[in-house]
Amino acid sequence: MSLEEPSSPAEPPPLEYEPLGNTAQHTDPAIDPSLQVRPCRIEGESKHQMRDETLTPDTKLAYETSHRLKMVLLAIFSLGLFMDIIGFSVFFILVGPTATDLGIPLSEQTWVITSYGVTFAAFLLFWGRVSDLYSPKPVFVFGFVGLGFTNLVISFLMEPYSFYIIRAVSGICGACLIPSSYRLIVALFRKDELSFAFSVYGISGAIANAAGLILGGAVLMIPGHGQMIGWRWHFRIIAALILPAALLAWYLIPNAAGSASSVHSKWKRMDLVGVLLILAATLLLILGLTLGASHGFDRPAFYVPTVIACLLYPVFIFWERRRPAAYALIPSHTWKYQNFSLWIVMALLNYAWWAMEYVPHAETYIQVHGEEPIIAALRVLPQGLTSFASSFFLVMFPKFSLRARIPVSIGLIGGIVAYALFILGGARTGRYYWGLTFPGSIIGATAMNIVFNCTNVGAITAVPSSEAGVAGAITQTAMQVGSIIGLSVQAGLLTVFPDAYHDIRNTRISWYFVVGWIAVWLLMFMIFFRRPKHQVTGGVAFH
């Protein structure tokens, strides 16, 4: 089957797809393996330039969507990731003022952040499965609208428990955005465009890390009391940005197809038992770690939910192994895709690297050195700007992220060098900041942004597009769980000596832990990473 030569080189020709075999009963290859596709050749290309395409509705959508619309939609998807990440990073600055205004005691202040993070991480896989089986468009729009309205409601709350509850609902809505975005990006962009698309998508995360700190410092400068106090304006600003973008998304996003199987088959493939098991296990694990960091790791509040979570994970694995691949939340073959399991383990480090240096730096500058929050935010701004700049390099050279062995190895070494400089700098100001902390920020942000991007691209391009939603959810869940684990361990290490941040030895011990963590991950990556023979997107070789 060949395609007509396009009349204009600027517009790729529409693709036709023709399944082979009996399609009377099933149209989903996951259900009926007899469904096959033929490789096609685009006329006008040389024999050496001929490329094989998987001719599915998603592939057709990628060729029919204009470049301009793709860029607009990519900006909307990136805004979703930006809002998810800024929901965490802004509270590195806002947690104290918010807790004071709502009357939250010191032992419970961690819930200002984790009331969002617990449900966010727990529901990622659920929404990933929904995005894969059904159209990801309504999942994305529902999440965006819900996130906007819950942020608006939070801005008017006056007591802590309603704050925790609505923040938790906000986390459920925020969890819709990432897996549905992954699924939509894979559907809308051709396989040769995916590395570019995910690099641009990753830029928003780099910007959000720095912008959250700056926004947090800026809103605290707004004068006012009660309903006009600074931290409330953060939620109102976020709602004002999200709600118009959600309306735009509803009108512009095309309907990317989910599974083509019947409604009854989709319901069976939803794997509600698996969803509930992994949701409960993740929820209890993060809850236990958070309570341990707040009240101590020798309390039942820590070890009871943690032990139950550790029991539920094997039950989940056993359940998934017994189900047919087409009906499992995470089919056992998913872990057999080349390097996918390695990328998920690598993802545990990504957010943790940033969080475990952001929090001690910001808190030390504010609590110990008495600096204003906006000044503390400006001190860590170079990391966000450098990540932003390195992301542009990754956009210019998208294949850099696909040849991961050298970039990731160098990036992890850079992460170790950065923490070594942080340890020597000791979160001090003056010449220690400019001579040690500042160059460490530049080196570390550049290096770990490359690792972050390679992890995202590597994990998503390792699986077929039909599994992109769940694969993206697994990746993000690993990043969130890794961050919670890192912050919980750090919270315990900050109490080795009295006075927490006022004794720099506590911070340095926690940073030595990070150095060891990175070194182990570097060794693991160098041993287990295999150069991909091909990467799968949409079921085709991605060379």
C-alpha positions in Angstrom: 0.0 0.0 0.0 1.5 3.3 -1.0 0.5 6.8 -0.4 -0.1 9.6 -2.9 2.7 12.2 -3.0 1.6 15.2 -1.0 0.7 18.3 -3.0 2.6 20.5 -0.5 5.8 19.4 1.3 4.6 21.4 4.4 1.5 19.2 4.9 2.2 15.5 5.5 -0.1 13.2 3.5 -3.0 11.6 5.3 -2.4 8.0 6.3 -4.8 5.2 5.5 -4.9 2.2 7.7 -6.2 -1.2 6.8 -6.3 -4.0 9.4 -5.8 -7.5 8.1 -7.8 -10.5 9.3 -11.2 -10.9 10.7 -12.3 -7.7 12.4 -16.0 -8.6 12.8 -15.7 -9.2 16.5 -12.7 -7.2 17.7 -10.9 -4.1 16.6 -8.4 -3.9 19.4 -5.1 -5.7 18.9 -4.8 -6.2 22.6 -7.9 -8.4 22.4 -7.4 -10.0 19.0 -3.7 -10.6 18.1 -4.7 -11.4 14.5 -5.1 -7.8 13.8 -2.1 -6.6 12.0 -0.9 -3.6 10.1 1.1 -3.2 6.9 4.2 -1.1 6.7 3.8 1.7 4.3 6.1 3.7 2.1 5.7 7.4 1.6 6.3 8.1 -2.0 8.9 10.7 -2.8 11.3 9.3 -0.2 14.3 7.3 -1.2 14.6 3.6 -0.4 16.9 4.4 2.5 14.5 7.0 3.8 11.5 4.8 3.8 9.9 4.5 7.2 7.6 2.0 8.7 4.5 3.4 10.3 1.9 1.6 12.4 -1.3 2.6 10.7 -3.7 3.1 13.7 -6.2 5.8 14.3 -3.7 7.5 16.6 -1.1 7.5 13.9 -3.6 8.9 11.5 -4.5 11.7 14.0 -0.8 12.6 14.3 -0.6 13.2 10.6 -3.9 15.0 10.2 -3.3 17.5 13.1 -1.7 20.7 11.9 1.7 21.7 13.3 0.3 25.0 14.7 -2.5 23.2 16.6 0.1 20.6 17.9 2.2 23.5 19.4 -0.9 25.1 21.0 -2.0 21.8 22.6 1.6 21.0 23.7 1.5 24.4 25.5 -1.7 23.4 27.2 -0.4 20.0 28.3 2.8 21.7 29.5 0.7 24.1 31.6 -1.0 21.1 33.2 2.4 19.7 34.3 3.5 23.2 35.4 0.4 23.4 37.7 1.0 20.0 39.1 4.7 20.7 40.0 4.1 24.2 41.2 1.5 22.8 43.6 4.5 21.2 45.4 7.3 23.7 44.9 5.5 26.8 46.0 4.9 25.4 49.4 8.6 25.1 50.1 8.1 28.9 50.8 4.4 29.1 51.7 4.1 26.2 54.2 5.0 28.3 57.3 2.7 31.3 56.6 -0.1 29.0 55.6 0.2 26.9 58.7 0.4 30.0 60.9 -2.8 31.5 59.3 -4.8 28.3 59.6 -3.6 27.5 63.1 -1.7 24.3 62.1 0.8 23.1 64.7 4.4 22.5 63.8 4.0 18.7 64.0 1.3 18.8 61.3 2.8 21.3 58.9 4.0 18.6 56.5 0.4 18.0 55.7 0.1 21.3 54.0 2.2 19.8 51.2 1.4 16.1 51.4 -2.4 16.4 51.6 -2.1 17.1 47.9 0.8 14.7 47.2 -0.8 11.6 48.8 -3.9 11.5 46.6 -1.9 12.8 43.6 0.5 9.8 43.6 -2.2 7.3 44.6 -4.5 8.1 41.7 -2.0 8.4 38.8 -2.3 4.8 37.8 -6.1 4.9 37.9 -6.3 7.9 35.6 -3.6 6.3 33.4 -5.8 3.2 32.9 -8.9 5.4 32.2 -6.9 7.4 29.6 -5.7 4.3 27.8 -9.1 2.6 27.7 -11.3 5.6 27.1 -10.5 8.9 25.3 -7.9 10.9 27.3 -9.5 14.2 26.3 -12.3 14.2 28.9 -9.8 12.9 31.6 -7.5 15.9 30.9 -10.3 18.4 30.8 -12.1 17.1 33.9 -8.7 17.2 35.8 -8.0 20.8 34.6 -11.5 22.1 35.5 -11.5 20.3 38.9 -8.0 21.6 39.7 -9.1 25.2 38.9 -12.2 25.1 41.0 -10.6 23.3 44.0 -7.8 25.9 44.1 -10.4 28.7 44.1 -12.3 27.0 47.0 -9.1 26.5 49.0 -8.3 30.2 48.8 -11.4 31.0 51.0 -11.0 28.2 53.6 -10.4 29.3 57.2 -9.5 26.1 59.2 -7.1 23.3 58.6 -9.2 20.1 58.2 -11.3 21.5 55.3 -8.0 22.7 53.8 -6.6 19.1 54.0 -9.7 17.6 52.5 -10.0 20.0 49.5 -6.3 19.8 48.9 -6.7 16.0 48.7 -9.5 16.4 46.2 -7.3 18.8 44.3 -4.6 16.1 44.2 -7.1 13.6 42.6 -7.9 16.2 39.9 -4.2 17.0 39.4 -3.4 13.3 38.9 -5.7 13.3 35.8 -3.4 15.7 33.9 -0.1 13.8 33.6 -1.2 10.3 32.3 -3.8 11.9 30.0 -1.1 14.3 28.7 1.3 11.5 27.9 -1.4 9.7 26.1 -2.4 12.7 24.1 1.2 13.6 23.2 1.8 10.1 21.9 -1.4 10.3 19.9 -0.9 13.8 18.4 2.8 13.6 17.6 4.5 11.4 15.0 7.2 9.0 16.4 10.0 11.2 15.0 8.5 14.2 16.9 8.1 12.6 20.3 11.5 13.4 21.7 11.0 17.0 20.8 7.5 17.0 22.3 8.6 15.5 25.6 11.6 17.8 25.8 9.3 20.8 25.5 6.9 19.2 28.0 9.8 18.8 30.4 10.7 22.5 30.2 7.5 23.4 32.0 8.6 21.2 34.9 11.9 22.9 35.1 10.2 26.3 35.0 7.7 25.3 37.7 10.4 24.3 40.1 11.9 27.8 40.1 8.7 29.7 39.5 7.0 28.1 42.5 9.6 29.5 44.8 9.5 33.0 43.2 5.6 33.0 43.2 5.6 31.9 46.8 8.0 34.7 47.8 6.1 37.2 45.7 2.6 36.5 47.1 3.9 36.8 50.6 4.8 40.4 49.9 1.1 41.2 49.2 -0.2 43.2 52.2 -3.4 42.1 53.8 -5.1 40.1 56.5 -7.8 37.4 56.7 -9.1 36.7 53.2 -6.6 39.1 51.6 -3.5 37.5 53.2 -0.7 36.6 50.7 -0.8 32.8 50.5 -4.5 32.8 49.5 -3.6 34.8 46.3 -1.5 31.9 45.1 -4.6 29.7 44.8 -6.6 32.5 43.2 -3.9 33.2 40.6 -3.6 29.5 39.8 -7.4 29.2 39.4 -7.4 32.3 37.1 -4.8 30.6 34.8 -6.3 27.1 34.8 -10.0 27.7 34.1 -9.7 29.6 30.8 -7.0 27.0 29.6 -9.4 24.2 30.5 -12.1 25.7 28.3 -9.7 26.1 25.5 -8.6 22.5 25.9 -12.1 21.3 25.6 -12.6 23.0 22.2 -9.1 22.4 20.7 -8.1 18.8 21.8 -9.2 16.3 19.2 -10.8 13.1 20.3 -7.8 10.7 20.6 -9.3 7.2 20.6 -9.0 4.9 23.5 -9.4 1.1 23.2 -11.7 0.1 20.4 -13.1 -2.8 22.4 -16.7 -3.0 23.6 -18.0 -1.2 26.7 -18.3 -4.5 28.6 -14.7 -5.4 27.6 -13.4 -2.0 28.7 -15.1 -2.4 32.1 -13.4 -5.8 32.5 -10.1 -4.4 31.4 -10.4 -1.6 33.9 -9.2 -4.1 36.5 -10.9 -2.5 39.5 -9.4 -4.9 42.0 -5.9 -4.1 40.7 -6.7 -0.4 40.8 -8.0 -0.6 44.4 -4.9 -2.7 45.5 -2.3 -0.3 44.0 -4.3 2.8 45.2 -4.5 1.5 48.8 -0.8 0.4 48.8 0.5 3.7 47.5 -1.8 5.7 49.7 -0.7 3.8 52.9 2.9 3.9 52.0 3.0 7.7 51.5 0.7 8.2 54.6 3.1 6.1 56.7 6.2 7.9 55.5 4.5 11.3 56.1 3.3 10.4 59.6 6.8 9.0 60.4 8.4 12.3 59.3 5.9 14.3 61.4 5.7 12.2 64.6 8.7 9.9 64.6 9.5 6.6 62.9 9.1 4.6 66.1 5.3 5.2 66.3 2.5 2.9 65.2 1.4 5.8 62.9 4.4 5.0 60.8 4.9 1.3 60.8 1.3 0.1 60.7 0.4 1.7 57.3 3.9 1.0 56.0 3.7 -2.7 56.8 0.2 -3.0 55.4 1.4 -1.2 52.2 4.4 -3.6 51.9 2.0 -6.5 52.1 -0.4 -5.1 49.6 2.2 -4.6 46.9 3.0 -8.4 46.6 -0.8 -9.1 46.6 -1.1 -6.7 43.7 1.7 -8.3 41.8 0.2 -11.8 42.4 -3.2 -10.6 41.2 -1.8 -9.0 38.0 0.2 -12.1 37.1 -3.0 -14.2 37.2 -4.9 -11.9 34.9 -4.7 -12.0 31.1 -2.5 -9.3 29.7 -5.4 -7.5 28.1 -7.3 -7.3 31.3 -4.5 -6.3 33.8 -3.8 -2.8 35.1 -0.1 -3.3 34.6 0.4 -6.4 32.4 3.4 -8.5 33.4 4.9 -8.0 30.0 5.1 -4.2 30.6 8.1 -4.8 32.9 9.8 -6.8 30.1 10.0 -4.0 27.7 13.7 -3.2 27.3 14.9 -0.8 30.0 11.4 0.1 31.2 11.9 -1.4 34.7 15.2 0.4 34.9 13.7 3.7 34.0 11.0 3.4 36.7 13.7 2.7 39.3 15.7 5.7 38.0 12.6 7.8 38.3 12.6 7.4 42.1 15.6 9.8 42.3 14.4 12.6 40.0 12.1 14.7 42.2 14.0 13.6 45.4 17.2 15.2 44.1 15.6 18.6 43.9 13.4 18.4 47.0 16.1 17.3 49.3 18.2 20.4 48.5 15.5 22.9 47.9 13.9 22.5 51.3 17.1 22.7 53.5 18.4 25.7 51.5 15.2 27.6 51.6 14.5 26.9 55.3 18.1 27.7 56.3 18.1 31.0 54.5 14.8 32.0 56.1 15.1 30.5 59.6 18.8 30.7 60.3 19.9 33.7 58.3 16.7 35.7 58.7 16.2 36.4 55.0 12.9 37.3 53.4 11.2 34.5 51.5 11.6 36.3 48.2 15.4 36.6 48.8 15.6 32.9 49.6 13.7 32.1 46.5 16.1 34.2 44.4 19.0 32.3 45.8 17.7 29.0 44.3 16.4 30.7 41.1 19.7 29.9 39.2 18.7 26.2 39.3 15.4 26.9 37.5 17.0 29.2 34.9 19.7 26.7 34.2 17.2 23.8 33.9 15.2 26.0 31.5 18.3 26.7 29.4 19.4 23.0 29.3 15.8 22.1 28.2 16.2 24.3 25.2 19.3 22.3 24.3 17.3 19.1 24.6 14.6 20.6 22.3 17.2 21.6 19.7 18.8 18.1 19.8 16.0 15.7 20.6 17.9 12.6 19.7 20.3 13.4 22.6 17.6 12.0 25.0 17.3 8.8 23.1 21.0 7.9 23.3 20.8 7.8 27.1 23.8 5.9 28.4 26.3 8.7 28.2 24.0 11.7 29.0 22.5 9.9 32.1 25.9 8.7 33.4 27.3 12.2 33.1 24.2 13.7 34.6 24.3 11.5 37.7 28.0 12.4 38.1 27.1 16.0 37.9 24.4 15.5 40.5 27.1 14.1 42.9 29.4 17.0 42.2 26.6 19.4 42.9 25.8 17.9 46.3 29.5 17.8 47.2 29.6 21.6 46.6 26.3 22.0 48.6 27.9 20.2 51.5 31.0 22.4 51.4 28.8 25.5 51.1 26.7 24.6 54.0 23.7 26.8 52.9 25.8 29.8 54.0 25.6 33.2 52.4 28.4 35.5 51.1 31.5 34.0 49.5 30.3 30.4 50.5 27.2 30.9 48.4 28.9 32.4 45.4 32.0 30.1 45.5 30.3 26.8 46.3 26.5 26.8 46.4 26.0 28.8 43.2 28.2 26.8 40.9 26.8 23.6 42.5 23.3 24.9 41.5 24.4 25.4 37.9 26.1 22.1 37.5 23.4 20.1 39.3 20.4 21.7 37.7 21.9 21.1 34.2 22.9 17.5 34.9 19.8 16.4 36.6 17.5 18.0 34.1 19.1 15.9 31.5 18.6 12.8 33.6 14.9 13.8 34.2 14.3 14.3 30.5 16.0 11.0 29.5 14.0 9.2 32.1 10.7 10.5 30.8 11.5 10.0 27.1 13.1 6.5 27.8 10.1 5.2 29.8 7.4 6.4 27.4 9.1 5.4 24.2 9.8 2.0 25.6 6.2 1.0 25.4 3.4 1.0 22.8 1.3 4.1 22.5 -1.7 2.0 23.7 0.1 1.8 27.1 1.5 5.3 27.2 -1.1 6.5 29.8 -0.3 3.8 32.3 3.5 4.0 31.6 3.4 7.8 32.2 1.5 7.2 35.4 4.0 4.6 36.6 6.8 7.0 35.9 5.2 9.9 37.8 4.2 7.7 40.7 7.8 6.5 41.0 8.9 10.1 41.0 6.4 11.2 43.7 7.1 8.2 45.9 10.8 8.8 45.6 10.4 12.4 46.6 8.3 11.4 49.7 10.8 8.7 50.7 13.7 11.2 50.3 12.0 13.9 52.3 11.0 11.4 55.0 14.5 10.1 55.4 15.8 13.7 55.4 13.3 14.7 58.1 14.7 11.9 60.3 18.3 12.8 59.6 17.7 16.5 60.5 17.1 15.4 64.1 20.5 13.7 64.6 21.7 16.8 66.4 19.5 19.3 68.2 18.2 22.5 66.6 17.4 21.0 63.1 18.5 23.5 60.5 20.4 25.7 63.0 23.0 22.9 63.2 24.4 22.5 59.7 25.7 19.0 60.5 22.1 17.8 60.3 21.7 19.1 56.8 25.1 17.8 55.7 24.3 14.3 57.0 21.1 14.3 54.9 23.1 15.4 51.8 25.7 12.7 52.3 22.7 10.3 52.1 21.8 11.8 48.7 25.3 11.4 47.4 25.3 7.7 48.3 21.9 7.3 46.7 23.0 8.9 43.4 26.2 6.8 43.5 24.2 3.5 43.8 21.8 4.6 41.0 24.8 5.5 38.8 26.4 2.1 39.3 23.0 0.3 38.7 22.4 2.3 35.5 25.8 1.5 34.1 25.4 -2.2 34.8 21.8 -2.8 33.7 21.2 -0.3 30.9 21.1 -1.8 27.4 21.2 0.2 24.2 17.7 -0.2 22.8 17.5 -2.2 19.6 14.4 -0.2 19.0 12.0 1.9 21.0 8.3 1.4 20.7 5.9 4.1 20.0 2.6 3.1 18.6 3.9 -0.4 18.1 6.7 0.5 15.7 10.4 0.7 15.9 11.7 4.1 17.0 15.3 4.2 15.9 
